[in-house]
Amino acid sequence: MYKTEVFDGIELLVDLPELKLNLGARGEIVYAHPEGTYEVKFSDRQGETIGLCTLSSEQFALVWR
């Protein structure tokens, strides 16, 4: 299993209704916290940021490096 790193692409395994993001939404890791959580940025098709949140590794799957 790969260690998740900054700039890796992820896919949500859960809904995030507070950000209007559903299971399957794709984002990018922008920061890895020392305690094992990650700041993830979600963007629209034009590249505009639509959400930034802290996720645990159980909430997403790695889809690209």
C-alpha positions as CSV (number, residue, x, y, z in Angstrom):
1,M,0.0,0.0,0.0
2,Y,1.3,3.5,-0.9
3,K,1.7,6.3,1.6
4,T,-0.4,9.2,0.6
5,E,1.6,12.3,-0.2
6,V,1.0,16.0,-1.1
7,F,-0.4,16.4,-4.7
8,D,-1.8,12.9,-4.8
9,G,-5.3,12.7,-6.3
10,I,-8.0,11.2,-4.2
11,E,-11.7,10.1,-4.5
12,L,-14.2,10.5,-1.7
13,L,-15.5,7.3,-0.1
14,V,-18.1,9.3,1.9
15,D,-20.6,12.2,1.2
16,L,-19.6,15.6,2.6
17,P,-23.0,17.4,2.5
18,E,-21.6,20.5,4.3
19,L,-19.4,21.1,1.2
20,K,-22.0,19.7,-1.3
21,L,-19.5,17.0,-2.3
22,N,-20.7,13.4,-2.9
23,L,-19.1,10.0,-2.7
24,G,-16.8,9.8,-5.8
25,A,-15.8,13.4,-5.9
26,R,-12.2,13.9,-6.7
27,G,-9.7,16.2,-5.0
28,E,-6.0,16.8,-4.4
29,I,-4.0,16.5,-1.2
30,V,-2.5,19.9,-0.3
31,Y,-1.1,19.1,3.1
32,A,-0.4,16.1,5.2
33,H,-0.8,16.7,9.0
34,P,1.7,14.9,11.3
35,E,-1.2,13.1,13.1
36,G,-2.3,11.4,9.9
37,T,-5.1,13.6,8.5
38,Y,-5.0,15.4,5.2
39,E,-6.1,18.8,3.9
40,V,-7.8,18.1,0.6
41,K,-8.8,20.7,-2.1
42,F,-11.7,20.1,-4.4
43,S,-12.1,22.1,-7.6
44,D,-14.7,22.6,-10.3
45,R,-14.0,21.9,-14.0
46,Q,-12.6,25.5,-14.4
47,G,-10.1,24.9,-11.7
48,E,-11.8,27.1,-9.1
49,T,-11.7,25.8,-5.6
50,I,-15.1,24.7,-4.4
51,G,-14.0,23.2,-1.0
52,L,-11.1,22.6,1.3
53,C,-11.4,20.2,4.2
54,T,-9.5,17.9,6.6
55,L,-10.0,14.2,6.0
56,S,-8.8,11.0,7.5
57,S,-7.4,8.3,5.2
58,E,-10.5,6.2,5.8
59,Q,-12.6,8.9,4.0
60,F,-10.9,8.7,0.6
61,A,-9.1,6.4,-1.8
62,L,-5.9,7.2,-3.7
63,V,-6.6,7.4,-7.4
64,W,-3.4,9.0,-8.9
65,R,0.1,10.0,-7.9
